[in-house]
Amino acid sequence: MSTASLRRVIQSRPGLFDAVLAAAIAGVATVLDTLGESGRSPSALDVLAAGLTFVLLFACRRAPLTVLVFALLGAVLSIVAAPTTAHLLETTAMIALYTVTARAPRWPAIIATVTTAAALYAANAYDAGSVINGEIFGVVAFVGMAAAIGFSVRTWRNYVAAAEERAERAEATLEEEARRRVAEERLRIARELHDVIAHHIALINVQAGVASHLARTQPDKIEIALGHIHEAGSAVLDELGQLLYVLRQADDETMPTEPLPGLSRLGQLLESFTAAGLGIRHQVVGEPRPLPTATDLAAYRIIQEGLTNAHKHGREPGALLLLDYWPDALDITICNPLRVAPAVAVGTGHGLTGMRERAQATGGTLSAGPDPDGTFRLHARLLLPDH
């Protein structure tokens, strides 16, 4: 039987194991103490000592300190009154001492060790009639050895328990980190889906209105509006397909992926708005330069969402897009006249919240709101590393 199997049997039936162990120790010790050494037959006192040893060892796991007290008392009495049974009860006391030192707190275990050594030393010294004797010191040495083994076992158990606790804490920390990352990824995906869908659906909605108007007034031009609807629908399907493909293949490190959108695709984005009927004045101040990936994506999505809002809520002459490159930041400003009065709340949905979170993720800020003159102004500052 392997060690692991034996441990499982002991843990599942501790009472049976204690009974077998107690019977074996009592029986073997009695045989060695009688037939093995003196050649005499076991007496009634030997049988009584063996029975007491069995009972004490059987109960040792449940009440080690109590067992030690009774075993030590029996050993002292046997040394003084019945020396033939002394070895058996001394062995029982040492086994009980080992259990106490392996299980009890440190100071009670130390006190138990000192008390056991002093009691056995005093009893053996009284029986020998001398305080200096090799056999007496041998008994004290065995007491110290039993206590040392018990302390070592307790130290090892504490070490294993502490290691298991650290492992559990580390596992819990990893699980918490994994849950946090999952939540962040879900938020990122939700933000991406909102940006992709809101932009293109807004264009489709506007072009559908144009198509409806042209169907009544200029049927020959309806094909142009339908073409814009088709392009916007194809674009949103392509972007959704790319995003969902990445999600489905998240564990494949060799999968082909499309690059994330950035300011390099700003021209295409502005063309799509222009085709949808939004006039855009685009200005760049400073020297454009490559941006970190996260900042580049945030800038693109903020511009996309800002112009989408301008298309939905703005009016002629359109929107102004200003990109201002500073040594340590990129300022994005989008202005457009509103169709409604400035006092009416505008832009209180998820779009502004998503843009603000994107700006904050780069260490920047975003502010948006209507000016007294009826212009809605969005301003984002994205921090950049010095170049």
VENNORHU-V720156 format. One record per backbone hydrogen bond with DSSP energy under -0.5 kcal/mol. NH is the residue of the N-H (numbers start at 1). CO is the residue of the C=O. E is the energy in kcal/mol with one decimal. If there is no record, write none. Layout:
BEGIN
[[NH & CO & E] [NH & CO & E]]
END
This chain:
BEGIN
[[6 & 2 & -2.4] [7 & 3 & -2.3] [8 & 4 & -2.0] [9 & 5 & -2.1] [10 & 6 & -2.4] [11 & 7 & -2.5] [12 & 8 & -2.0] [13 & 9 & -2.0] [17 & 13 & -1.8] [18 & 14 & -2.5] [19 & 15 & -2.1] [20 & 16 & -2.3] [21 & 17 & -2.6] [22 & 18 & -2.7] [23 & 19 & -2.4] [24 & 20 & -2.4] [25 & 21 & -2.6] [26 & 22 & -2.5] [27 & 23 & -2.6] [28 & 24 & -2.8] [29 & 25 & -2.4] [30 & 26 & -1.8] [31 & 27 & -2.3] [32 & 28 & -2.6] [33 & 29 & -2.1] [34 & 30 & -1.4] [36 & 31 & -2.6] [37 & 32 & -0.6] [38 & 34 & -1.1] [39 & 34 & -1.8] [40 & 34 & -0.9] [47 & 43 & -2.2] [48 & 44 & -2.5] [49 & 45 & -2.8] [50 & 46 & -2.7] [51 & 47 & -2.6] [52 & 48 & -2.6] [53 & 49 & -2.5] [54 & 50 & -2.4] [55 & 51 & -2.3] [56 & 52 & -2.5] [57 & 53 & -2.7] [58 & 54 & -2.3] [59 & 55 & -1.5] [60 & 56 & -0.5] [60 & 57 & -0.6] [63 & 59 & -2.3] [67 & 63 & -2.3] [68 & 64 & -2.3] [69 & 65 & -2.0] [70 & 66 & -2.1] [71 & 67 & -2.9] [72 & 68 & -2.9] [73 & 69 & -2.3] [74 & 70 & -2.6] [75 & 71 & -2.5] [76 & 72 & -2.4] [77 & 73 & -2.3] [78 & 74 & -2.5] [79 & 75 & -2.3] [80 & 76 & -1.9] [81 & 77 & -3.3] [82 & 77 & -0.7] [82 & 78 & -1.0] [85 & 82 & -1.8] [86 & 83 & -1.1] [89 & 85 & -1.6] [90 & 86 & -2.7] [91 & 87 & -2.3] [92 & 88 & -1.8] [93 & 89 & -2.4] [94 & 90 & -2.1] [95 & 91 & -2.3] [96 & 92 & -2.5] [97 & 93 & -2.2] [98 & 94 & -2.4] [99 & 95 & -2.0] [100 & 96 & -2.3] [101 & 97 & -2.7] [102 & 98 & -1.8] [103 & 99 & -1.2] [103 & 100 & -0.7] [104 & 100 & -3.3] [109 & 105 & -2.0] [110 & 106 & -2.3] [111 & 107 & -2.6] [112 & 108 & -2.3] [113 & 109 & -2.2] [114 & 110 & -2.6] [115 & 111 & -2.5] [116 & 112 & -2.4] [117 & 113 & -2.5] [118 & 114 & -2.5] [119 & 115 & -2.6] [120 & 116 & -2.5] [121 & 117 & -2.2] [122 & 118 & -2.6] [123 & 119 & -2.5] [124 & 120 & -2.5] [125 & 121 & -2.4] [126 & 122 & -2.3] [127 & 123 & -2.2] [128 & 124 & -2.5] [129 & 125 & -1.6] [130 & 125 & -1.2] [133 & 131 & -0.6] [137 & 133 & -2.2] [138 & 134 & -1.8] [139 & 135 & -1.9] [140 & 136 & -1.9] [141 & 137 & -2.3] [142 & 138 & -2.1] [143 & 139 & -2.0] [144 & 140 & -2.4] [145 & 141 & -2.3] [146 & 142 & -2.6] [147 & 143 & -2.3] [148 & 144 & -2.6] [149 & 145 & -2.4] [150 & 146 & -2.1] [151 & 147 & -2.8] [152 & 148 & -2.4] [153 & 149 & -2.6] [154 & 150 & -2.4] [155 & 151 & -2.6] [156 & 152 & -2.4] [157 & 153 & -2.5] [158 & 154 & -2.6] [159 & 155 & -2.3] [160 & 156 & -2.7] [161 & 157 & -2.8] [162 & 158 & -2.6] [163 & 159 & -2.6] [164 & 160 & -2.6] [165 & 161 & -2.4] [166 & 162 & -2.6] [167 & 163 & -2.4] [168 & 164 & -2.6] [169 & 165 & -2.7] [170 & 166 & -2.8] [171 & 167 & -2.6] [172 & 168 & -2.8] [173 & 169 & -2.6] [174 & 170 & -2.4] [175 & 171 & -2.6] [176 & 172 & -2.6] [177 & 173 & -2.6] [178 & 174 & -2.7] [179 & 175 & -2.7] [180 & 176 & -2.4] [181 & 177 & -2.6] [182 & 178 & -2.5] [183 & 179 & -2.5] [184 & 180 & -2.6] [185 & 181 & -2.7] [186 & 182 & -2.7] [187 & 183 & -2.3] [188 & 184 & -2.5] [189 & 185 & -2.8] [190 & 186 & -2.8] [191 & 187 & -2.3] [192 & 188 & -2.6] [193 & 189 & -3.1] [194 & 190 & -2.4] [195 & 191 & -2.7] [196 & 192 & -2.8] [197 & 193 & -2.9] [198 & 194 & -2.7] [199 & 195 & -1.5] [200 & 196 & -1.7] [201 & 197 & -3.0] [202 & 198 & -1.9] [203 & 199 & -1.7] [204 & 200 & -2.7] [205 & 201 & -2.8] [206 & 202 & -2.4] [207 & 203 & -2.8] [208 & 204 & -2.4] [209 & 205 & -1.9] [210 & 206 & -2.2] [211 & 207 & -2.9] [212 & 208 & -2.3] [213 & 209 & -2.1] [214 & 210 & -2.9] [215 & 211 & -2.1] [216 & 212 & -0.8] [216 & 213 & -0.9] [217 & 213 & -1.8] [218 & 214 & -1.2] [221 & 218 & -1.9] [222 & 219 & -1.1] [224 & 221 & -0.9] [225 & 221 & -1.0] [226 & 222 & -2.4] [227 & 223 & -2.1] [228 & 224 & -1.9] [229 & 225 & -2.1] [230 & 226 & -2.5] [231 & 227 & -2.4] [232 & 228 & -2.6] [233 & 229 & -2.6] [234 & 230 & -2.6] [235 & 231 & -2.5] [236 & 232 & -2.4] [237 & 233 & -2.1] [238 & 234 & -2.4] [239 & 235 & -2.5] [240 & 236 & -2.5] [241 & 237 & -2.5] [242 & 238 & -2.3] [243 & 239 & -2.3] [244 & 240 & -2.9] [245 & 241 & -2.1] [246 & 242 & -2.0] [247 & 243 & -1.9] [248 & 244 & -2.5] [249 & 245 & -2.0] [250 & 247 & -1.1] [252 & 249 & -1.7] [253 & 251 & -0.8] [255 & 252 & -1.0] [265 & 262 & -2.0] [266 & 263 & -1.5] [269 & 265 & -1.9] [270 & 266 & -2.7] [271 & 267 & -2.2] [272 & 268 & -1.9] [273 & 269 & -1.7] [274 & 270 & -2.6] [275 & 271 & -2.6] [276 & 272 & -1.3] [277 & 274 & -1.4] [278 & 273 & -2.4] [279 & 277 & -0.7] [281 & 319 & -2.6] [282 & 280 & -0.7] [283 & 281 & -0.6] [283 & 321 & -2.9] [285 & 323 & -3.3] [288 & 286 & -0.7] [296 & 292 & -3.1] [297 & 293 & -2.5] [298 & 294 & -2.3] [299 & 295 & -2.7] [300 & 296 & -2.1] [301 & 297 & -2.7] [302 & 298 & -2.5] [303 & 299 & -2.3] [304 & 300 & -2.6] [305 & 301 & -2.7] [306 & 302 & -2.8] [307 & 303 & -2.7] [308 & 304 & -1.8] [309 & 305 & -2.4] [310 & 306 & -2.1] [311 & 307 & -2.2] [312 & 308 & -2.1] [313 & 309 & -2.9] [314 & 310 & -1.9] [315 & 337 & -1.4] [318 & 315 & -1.7] [319 & 279 & -2.9] [320 & 335 & -2.9] [321 & 281 & -3.1] [322 & 320 & -0.5] [322 & 333 & -2.8] [323 & 283 & -2.6] [324 & 322 & -0.5] [324 & 331 & -2.7] [325 & 285 & -3.1] [325 & 323 & -0.6] [326 & 324 & -0.6] [326 & 329 & -3.2] [330 & 382 & -2.6] [331 & 324 & -2.8] [332 & 380 & -3.2] [333 & 322 & -2.4] [334 & 378 & -2.5] [335 & 320 & -2.0] [336 & 376 & -1.7] [337 & 318 & -0.7] [338 & 374 & -2.6] [339 & 313 & -2.0] [344 & 341 & -1.7] [353 & 349 & -1.0] [354 & 350 & -2.9] [355 & 351 & -2.3] [356 & 352 & -2.6] [357 & 353 & -2.3] [358 & 354 & -2.1] [359 & 355 & -2.3] [360 & 356 & -2.5] [361 & 357 & -1.9] [362 & 358 & -0.8] [362 & 359 & -1.0] [363 & 360 & -1.6] [364 & 359 & -2.6] [365 & 381 & -1.8] [367 & 379 & -2.7] [369 & 377 & -1.7] [371 & 375 & -3.6] [374 & 371 & -1.9] [376 & 336 & -3.1] [377 & 369 & -2.4] [377 & 375 & -0.6] [378 & 334 & -2.6] [379 & 367 & -3.0] [380 & 332 & -2.9] [381 & 365 & -2.6] [382 & 330 & -2.7] [382 & 380 & -0.5] [383 & 381 & -0.5] [384 & 328 & -2.7]]
END
